[in-house]
Structure formats: structure tokens, C-alpha cells
Amino acid sequence: MIDLIDVSKSYGPGLPAVNHANLHIDKGEFVFVVGNSGSGKTTLIKLLMKELDSTSGQIIVSGERLEGMKHRRVAKYRVVNRPTRVIRKRVPEVLQEVGLAVKYKSFPDELSGGEQQRVALARALVNSPDILLADEPTGNLDPKTSREIMKLLEEINARGTTVLVVTHDQAIVNTMKKRVIRMQKGIITEDEKESGYIG
């Protein structure tokens, strides 16, 4: 599903933000990426989103190499296209699933942080993507709401979507017992399969 082969990303002189990363993630896995600020976690996600291009190495997602991908292909790579009629039918069902049925007509500024995160996950559910990348999905949320968001991510994963979550929330990582990839100064220093991360 996702392969990084000797991938580096430099923004200039000094240590690369991602440094010779090698990683394989299977279809349907749930993976946490953890590390201190500046460890390269967000750069890794941006490389997978094709928001950034690697300086060297290969990134292969669903059998497709990201290096040299044509600009017009990038948007299609990021968005799963579903017919409008399918989306219209699915929206009420999905809002019900994420506990937002009563907010169907609400504007974004009328929603709390947790509700906005649920809307983002509802979008993912409507599109049934192969891969979901979440950068700090529980940032600035209270513990109860954070647990609810992670439960939704688990449900999305249970439907077959590969989920990659960047987080600082060590308590959630320890509780969920999923695969944990730890980064430090741009290097993948640990890769623990479904054991949980003890900081």
C-alpha cells in the first residue's frame, strides 16, 4: 500500500527533515507516527500527500510512484471521486454515524473543534478512501472528544481504509496498541508492530 525506499527531504543545508527513510505499510494497517516537534513527522505526511517532493528516494502509494507525478494527476491522487448522487445519499447516513445528524445545516464556524474533526472524518467515510492520513487529529481537543475521534478512525480502519496518524498524544497511542513508528531528527528510529509506545 505505502512504500518509502531510502527517502530523504531537505529544505536546505543542515540535517534533512526526513533522512533516508525506509518504510512499508500494508493495506488495512493502522499506524501511529510519533516523535518530538521537528522530528520529521509532518514532513513525512506531506511527502505522502504529494504536498512536497522528496529530495531523493522513491515513494510508492497503491503501486503508483509519486516522483514525477504530473500536476494534473496529483488532485485525482488525493481525492477519491464518487458520483454526486452517491455522495448526496451517503451524507445523511455518515453524519448519523459520526454523531452530527442534528448539525446537518450548520456552518463550520458554528461547530466546535471536535465537531469539525468529525466532519473531516465524515468526508473520509463518504469517499471510502484507500488511505487516510491524519496529522494531529486530536490536537486541542479534550480527552473525551479525543477518544471519540480515535474510535471513529478505528471504525474507518475496520472498513478496510489504511490509517496513518501523526500524534503527540502518548496516552492514546499507549491505549490503542497499534503499530508505532517513532521519528527523531528525520530518522525512523523505531518501528513497533502493534505493541503500543511507552515514552
KAGINOR-V917118 format. One record per backbone hydrogen bond with DSSP energy under -0.5 kcal/mol. CO is the residue of the C=O (numbers start at 1). NH is the residue of the N-H. Records with the same first field share a line. If there is no record, write none. Layout:
CO = NH / NH
This chain:
1 = 62
2 = 25
3 = 60
4 = 6 / 23
5 = 58
7 = 21
8 = 55 / 56
9 = 17 / 18
18 = 9 / 20
21 = 7
23 = 4
25 = 2
26 = 29
29 = 163
30 = 179
31 = 165
32 = 34 / 181
33 = 167
34 = 183
36 = 39
39 = 186
40 = 44
41 = 45
42 = 46
43 = 47
44 = 48
45 = 49
46 = 51 / 52
47 = 50
56 = 8
58 = 5
59 = 66
60 = 3
61 = 64
64 = 61
66 = 69
70 = 73 / 74
71 = 74 / 75
72 = 76
73 = 77
74 = 78
75 = 79
79 = 81
80 = 82
83 = 86 / 87
84 = 88
85 = 89
86 = 90
87 = 91
88 = 92
89 = 93
90 = 94
91 = 95
92 = 96
93 = 97
94 = 98
95 = 100 / 101
96 = 99
100 = 103
101 = 104
103 = 106
107 = 110
108 = 111
112 = 116
113 = 117
114 = 118
115 = 119
116 = 120
117 = 121
118 = 122
119 = 123
120 = 124
121 = 125
122 = 126
123 = 127
124 = 128 / 129
130 = 162
132 = 134 / 164
134 = 136 / 166
136 = 139
138 = 141
142 = 146
143 = 147
144 = 148
145 = 149
146 = 150
147 = 151
148 = 152
149 = 153
150 = 154
151 = 155
152 = 156
153 = 157
154 = 158
155 = 159
156 = 159 / 161
157 = 160
162 = 132
163 = 31
164 = 134 / 166
165 = 33 / 167
166 = 136
168 = 170
169 = 173
170 = 174
171 = 175
172 = 176
173 = 177
178 = 195 / 196
179 = 32
180 = 182 / 192
181 = 34
182 = 189 / 190
184 = 187
186 = 19
187 = 184 / 189
190 = 182
191 = 193
192 = 180 / 194
196 = 198
197 = 199
